[in-house]
Amino acid sequence: MRSLPKVKTVILVSLFSALFSTGVYSQEQQYITDRIFVPIRSGAGGDYRILNKGLPSGTALTFYRLSEDGVWAEVETTGGTRGWLRVQYLQAAMPTVVKLKALQEQFDDLEQDRDKLLSTLNGLEAATYSSNKELATLRTDLKKSAEELEKLRELNGTELALDTKNSALLENIERQKTEIEVLKLENFRLTDRIENNQIIDGALAVLVGVLLAVFGPRLIPQRRKNDGWR
């Protein structure tokens, strides 16, 4: 395997040596460099047994301390395996592969969000188009309804006028019928009165005739008979 650049290695070794020389065991997160399957051993040396056959690049580890020679570092995996591996396989910064993977995941998530937004937008556009079409249809229907309503109002006005005239005619007819009935009643009364008057007149005529027949001769002066003096 290739080693890290000398400058980077020197900086890392110096840092770890400084921490070890002060006797302070710090716990910080480190990452496996861009090298594949780094083994963890039970001790600070290549002769110790391997606890983990290999960690892929980008694996996060908890760093504890450096060995006396500064070549090995004591670390612990997230799974709880604690052991030693070479310092050259560690780096403080997140490896490029991990960053690229994280960025790729973010990019995939953004693409999924974009697709969802596009789908939603297309749905909204379709719904808007459908709504606009329905709105246009409703406006057309509303206009037709308004025209029909206006025609009905005109017809209702005409019918109302006709109803008013018809009511007036019916009222006039009823009034005339009433007047005719009154006239018929008055005619009947007059006819009855005339008949009664005629009967009375006839009776009076008969009575007058009888009276004249009875008393008429008496009322007419009789001529005196010749007494012989003339």
Long-range contacts (C-beta under 8 A, 24 or more apart in sequence): 1-35, 2-35, 3-88, 4-33, 4-88, 4-91, 8-91, 9-88, 12-87, 12-88, 12-90, 12-91, 12-92, 13-70, 13-87, 16-66, 16-70, 16-73, 16-87, 17-66, 17-70, 19-65, 19-66, 20-65, 20-66, 20-67, 20-68, 20-70, 25-64, 25-65, 26-63, 26-64, 26-65, 27-62, 27-63, 27-64, 28-62, 28-63, 28-92, 29-60, 29-61, 29-62, 29-63, 30-60, 30-61, 30-62, 30-63, 30-73, 30-75, 30-90, 30-91, 30-92, 31-58, 31-59, 31-60, 31-61, 31-90, 31-91, 31-92, 31-93, 31-94, 31-95, 31-98, 32-56, 32-57, 32-58, 32-59, 32-61, 32-89, 32-90, 32-95, 33-57, 33-88, 33-89, 33-90, 33-91, 33-95, 34-58, 34-95, 34-96, 34-97, 35-89, 38-85, 38-86, 38-89, 39-85, 40-75, 40-77, 40-81, 40-83, 40-84, 40-85, 41-83, 41-84, 41-85, 42-83, 42-84, 43-83, 43-84, 44-68, 44-69, 44-71, 44-72, 44-74, 44-84, 45-72, 45-84, 48-84, 51-81, 51-83, 52-77, 52-81, 52-83, 55-85, 57-95, 57-97, 57-98, 58-94, 58-95, 58-97, 58-98, 58-101, 61-90, 63-90
